[in-house]
Amino acid sequence: MEAIRERWSKWFKKDFASFPDQPRSGAPSKLSDKHRVRLREWVATEPLTSQASVNRLKTDCGVGISAGTLRNELKRMGMCGNGHVTV
């Protein structure tokens, strides 16, 4: 228990700055920067459903992702939130 108390104390004293910012585990992204640029262009020029965008990525770029992965990627790009796509 003492080790836990010391760790918590260290975190609170340094305002959690002692956490190392390291790459997270998980699979690498299936989308490259080139794919993200295309997605941004598609969203800006024509309204597509998530599934239509997924199908277009598969057809045009040969990249297979799920609609959920697409929505997560759009959120990371700052283009989707609260159910609305923003350009």
C-alpha positions as CSV (number, residue, x, y, z in Angstrom):
1,M,0.0,0.0,0.0
2,E,2.9,2.4,0.7
3,A,4.0,2.1,-3.0
4,I,0.6,3.0,-4.2
5,R,0.4,6.0,-1.8
6,E,3.9,7.2,-3.0
7,R,2.8,6.9,-6.7
8,W,-0.4,8.9,-6.1
9,S,1.5,11.5,-4.2
10,K,4.0,11.8,-7.0
11,W,1.2,12.2,-9.6
12,F,-0.7,14.8,-7.6
13,K,2.5,16.9,-6.9
14,K,3.5,16.9,-10.5
15,D,-0.1,17.4,-11.8
16,F,0.1,14.1,-13.7
17,A,3.1,15.4,-15.8
18,S,5.0,12.3,-14.7
19,F,2.9,10.1,-16.9
20,P,5.0,9.2,-19.9
21,D,3.3,9.9,-23.3
22,Q,4.1,6.8,-25.2
23,P,2.5,5.2,-28.3
24,R,-0.6,3.2,-27.4
25,S,-1.1,-0.4,-28.1
26,G,-3.4,-1.6,-30.9
27,A,-3.4,-2.2,-34.6
28,P,-1.9,0.5,-36.8
29,S,-4.3,2.7,-38.7
30,K,-5.5,1.4,-42.0
31,L,-5.9,4.9,-43.3
32,S,-2.9,6.8,-44.6
33,D,-2.7,10.6,-44.8
34,K,-3.6,10.3,-48.5
35,H,-6.8,8.5,-47.5
36,R,-7.6,11.2,-44.9
37,V,-7.2,13.9,-47.6
38,R,-9.6,12.1,-49.9
39,L,-12.2,11.6,-47.0
40,R,-12.0,15.3,-46.2
41,E,-12.6,16.2,-49.9
42,W,-15.6,13.8,-50.1
43,V,-17.2,15.2,-47.0
44,A,-16.7,18.7,-48.2
45,T,-18.1,18.2,-51.7
46,E,-20.9,15.6,-51.3
47,P,-23.1,14.2,-48.6
48,L,-22.4,10.5,-48.1
49,T,-23.6,8.1,-45.5
50,S,-20.9,6.4,-43.4
51,Q,-21.6,3.1,-45.3
52,A,-21.4,4.9,-48.7
53,S,-18.0,6.4,-47.7
54,V,-16.8,3.0,-46.6
55,N,-17.8,1.5,-49.9
56,R,-16.1,4.3,-51.8
57,L,-12.9,3.9,-49.8
58,K,-13.0,0.2,-50.7
59,T,-13.7,0.8,-54.4
60,D,-11.4,3.8,-55.0
61,C,-8.6,3.1,-52.6
62,G,-8.7,-0.6,-51.8
63,V,-9.0,0.1,-48.1
64,G,-11.5,-1.9,-46.0
65,I,-12.7,-0.4,-42.8
66,S,-16.0,-0.5,-40.8
67,A,-18.5,2.4,-40.6
68,G,-17.6,2.8,-36.9
69,T,-13.9,3.1,-37.7
70,L,-14.8,5.7,-40.3
71,R,-16.8,7.7,-37.8
72,N,-14.0,7.5,-35.3
73,E,-11.5,8.7,-37.9
74,L,-13.8,11.6,-38.9
75,K,-14.0,12.6,-35.2
76,R,-10.2,12.5,-34.9
77,M,-10.1,14.8,-38.0
78,G,-12.5,17.2,-36.3
79,M,-15.1,16.6,-38.9
80,C,-17.8,14.8,-36.8
81,G,-19.3,15.3,-33.5
82,N,-22.7,14.9,-31.9
83,G,-24.0,13.1,-34.9
84,H,-23.2,16.0,-37.3
85,V,-20.4,16.2,-39.9
86,T,-18.7,19.6,-40.0
87,V,-16.5,20.9,-42.8
